[in-house]
Amino acid sequence: MFDLPYDHGPHDLRTLPLPDGLTIAVLAPHPDDFDAIGLTLRHFHRHGATIHLAVLTTGASGVEDGYQGASTDEEKGALREKEQQASCAFFGLPPERITFLKLPPDEGGNPRLDDANHARIRDYLAARKPQLVFMPHGNDSNVTHQRTYALFRAVAQAEQWTMWALLNQDAKTLRIRTDLYLPFDDADAAWKAELLRLHRSQHQRNLNTRGKGFDERVLDINRKAGAALDASFAEIFEVERFG
């Protein structure tokens, strides 16, 4: 098994020796959650890791009515899928490594915690056998983020898999322990901002509702995290070991 420091750091990800043949799965609750940790994923990508992305939901509720003519959930979901494909192309992730699971939602629009959705997550991970799995922290006010973690945890424990979960900070994370972090500078921030702006529907919605773009919102979180780590910006993670 690939080992990570497990003494609750914080540890700089750049100092970790990375083995050959590392496989990573990203469980993204919505289109754009991959991009929230884009620099960490780019670090692993540049060191030869094979990265697979599963987008669990369509994210249709995040698109304003009428944006680019989209009014139905199907139209909004298709729009967000295209945005994710565009951002992954910019990142350099091969299209065959992207899977849109479209887990059936409950009446609240969040993925069900049922046998069918557990099986979809189990089958996805079993086919790829990752050593590392990235997802937002379960301690989050966003219900879909909570359920992504809950689905993964239940499956990993039931299957008795040996792997590491890296739980990332998000705008709605309520509490997180910084075990690992990826510091970055202004040049990296500019690259990440361009990646984030490819989610055009989210960028415009943030401008309309918050007065700042999607890129600024995410980078503000990274800037605050970096300040506690003597860095300009940082993506931070809590580590959980399974198996």
C-alpha positions in Angstrom: 0.0 0.0 0.0 1.1 3.5 -0.7 1.8 5.2 2.6 1.0 8.7 3.7 2.1 10.5 6.9 -0.5 9.7 9.5 0.6 11.8 12.4 -1.8 14.6 11.5 0.8 17.0 10.1 0.5 19.4 8.5 2.8 18.0 5.7 3.6 19.7 2.4 2.4 17.4 -0.4 5.4 18.4 -2.5 7.8 16.6 -0.1 6.1 13.2 -0.3 7.8 10.5 -2.4 5.3 9.3 -5.0 5.5 5.7 -6.3 5.2 4.7 -9.9 1.8 3.4 -11.0 -0.2 5.5 -8.5 -4.0 5.4 -9.3 -6.3 8.2 -8.0 -10.0 8.4 -8.1 -11.8 11.7 -7.6 -15.4 11.5 -6.4 -16.8 14.9 -7.3 -20.3 15.6 -5.9 -20.9 18.2 -8.6 -19.2 19.3 -11.8 -16.5 21.7 -10.7 -15.5 19.9 -7.5 -12.5 18.4 -9.4 -11.3 21.9 -10.2 -11.5 23.1 -6.6 -8.4 21.0 -5.9 -7.0 21.4 -9.4 -3.4 22.2 -8.4 -3.1 19.2 -6.1 -4.4 17.0 -8.9 -2.0 18.7 -11.4 0.9 17.9 -9.0 0.0 14.2 -9.0 -0.7 14.2 -12.8 2.7 15.7 -13.5 4.3 12.9 -11.4 2.7 10.2 -13.5 -0.4 9.3 -11.5 -3.4 7.9 -13.4 -6.4 10.1 -12.4 -10.0 9.0 -12.8 -12.9 11.4 -12.3 -16.4 10.4 -11.3 -19.0 13.3 -11.2 -21.8 12.0 -9.0 -24.7 14.4 -9.9 -25.6 16.6 -12.8 -25.4 19.8 -10.7 -28.5 21.1 -12.6 -29.7 23.1 -9.6 -26.6 25.2 -9.7 -27.6 26.8 -13.1 -29.8 29.9 -13.1 -33.0 29.6 -15.1 -32.5 30.8 -18.7 -28.7 30.7 -18.6 -27.7 30.1 -22.2 -31.3 29.1 -22.9 -31.3 26.3 -20.4 -34.6 25.9 -18.5 -35.0 22.1 -17.8 -32.9 20.0 -15.5 -31.8 18.0 -18.5 -30.6 21.1 -20.4 -28.9 22.5 -17.3 -27.2 19.1 -16.6 -25.9 18.9 -20.2 -24.5 22.4 -19.9 -22.6 21.6 -16.8 -21.3 18.3 -18.3 -19.9 20.3 -21.2 -18.2 22.7 -18.8 -16.6 19.8 -16.9 -15.4 18.3 -20.1 -13.9 21.7 -21.1 -12.1 22.2 -17.8 -10.7 18.6 -17.9 -9.4 19.2 -21.5 -7.6 22.4 -20.2 -6.2 20.3 -17.3 -5.1 17.5 -19.6 -7.3 14.7 -18.3 -8.1 12.3 -21.1 -11.9 12.2 -21.8 -12.1 8.4 -21.3 -11.1 9.0 -17.6 -14.2 11.1 -16.9 -17.5 9.3 -15.8 -20.8 11.1 -15.2 -22.5 8.7 -12.8 -25.8 10.8 -12.5 -26.8 9.1 -9.3 -30.6 9.2 -8.9 -31.6 11.9 -6.4 -34.1 12.0 -3.6 -36.9 14.6 -3.4 -34.4 17.2 -2.1 -32.2 16.7 -5.2 -29.4 14.9 -3.3 -28.1 11.4 -4.2 -30.0 8.7 -2.3 -28.2 6.7 0.4 -29.7 3.5 -1.0 -28.4 0.1 -2.2 -28.4 1.2 -5.9 -26.2 4.2 -5.3 -23.9 2.2 -3.0 -23.5 -0.3 -5.8 -22.6 2.3 -8.4 -19.9 3.7 -6.2 -18.6 0.2 -5.3 -18.5 -0.9 -9.0 -16.8 2.4 -10.1 -14.0 2.1 -7.5 -13.6 -1.7 -7.9 -13.0 -1.3 -11.6 -10.2 1.2 -11.0 -8.6 0.1 -7.7 -7.3 3.5 -6.6 -4.8 3.9 -3.8 -6.0 7.5 -3.2 -9.6 8.8 -3.3 -10.2 12.5 -3.3 -13.6 14.1 -2.3 -14.9 17.1 -0.3 -14.9 16.7 3.5 -18.0 15.1 4.9 -18.3 17.8 7.6 -19.9 20.2 5.2 -23.2 22.1 5.1 -23.8 20.9 1.5 -25.9 17.7 1.7 -24.5 16.3 -1.6 -21.0 16.6 -0.2 -22.1 14.9 3.0 -23.6 12.0 1.1 -20.7 11.6 -1.3 -18.5 10.9 1.7 -21.1 8.7 3.4 -21.5 6.6 0.2 -17.8 6.2 -0.1 -17.2 5.4 3.6 -19.9 2.8 3.7 -18.6 1.0 0.6 -14.9 1.2 1.6 -15.7 -0.3 5.0 -18.1 -3.0 3.7 -15.6 -4.1 1.1 -12.7 -3.8 3.5 -10.6 -2.0 0.9 -7.1 -0.7 1.7 -6.9 2.9 0.5 -6.5 6.5 1.6 -9.2 9.2 1.5 -8.1 12.8 1.1 -10.9 15.0 2.2 -10.6 18.6 0.8 -11.7 21.9 2.1 -14.5 23.6 0.3 -16.4 26.8 0.6 -19.0 25.1 2.8 -16.6 22.9 4.9 -17.5 23.4 8.6 -14.4 22.0 10.2 -11.3 20.3 8.8 -7.9 19.2 10.2 -5.0 20.1 8.0 -3.0 16.9 7.5 -1.7 17.6 4.0 -1.5 20.7 2.0 -0.3 22.0 -1.4 1.0 25.5 -1.2 1.0 27.6 -4.4 1.9 31.1 -5.7 0.3 33.8 -7.8 1.3 32.1 -11.1 -0.4 28.9 -10.0 -3.4 30.9 -8.8 -3.8 32.4 -12.3 -3.8 29.0 -13.9 -6.4 27.7 -11.4 -8.6 30.8 -11.9 -8.6 30.1 -15.7 -9.6 26.5 -14.9 -12.4 27.5 -12.6 -13.8 30.1 -15.1 -14.4 27.3 -17.6 -17.4 26.5 -15.4 -19.1 29.5 -16.9 -22.5 28.9 -15.4 -21.1 28.9 -11.9 -18.9 31.9 -12.6 -21.9 33.9 -13.8 -24.1 32.7 -10.9 -21.4 33.8 -8.4 -21.1 37.2 -10.0 -24.9 37.6 -10.0 -25.5 36.4 -6.4 -22.2 37.2 -4.5 -20.6 40.0 -6.5 -17.5 37.9 -7.1 -16.6 35.2 -9.7 -16.3 31.5 -9.0 -12.5 31.8 -9.3 -12.3 34.6 -6.7 -14.6 32.6 -4.3 -12.4 29.5 -4.4 -9.1 31.4 -4.3 -10.3 33.4 -1.3 -10.6 30.0 0.6 -7.1 29.0 -0.6 -5.7 32.3 0.4 -7.0 32.0 4.0 -5.7 28.5 4.2 -2.3 29.6 3.0 -2.1 32.4 5.5 -2.0 29.7 8.3 0.7 27.8 6.6 3.1 30.7 5.6 2.1 30.4 2.0 0.3 32.7 -0.5 -2.3 30.1 -1.1 -2.9 26.4 -0.2 -5.3 23.5 -0.9 -5.7 21.6 2.3 -6.7 18.0 3.1 -7.7 15.8 6.0 -6.4 12.2 5.7 -8.4 9.1 6.5 -7.0 5.6 6.2 -9.1 2.6 5.2 -8.1 -1.0 5.6 
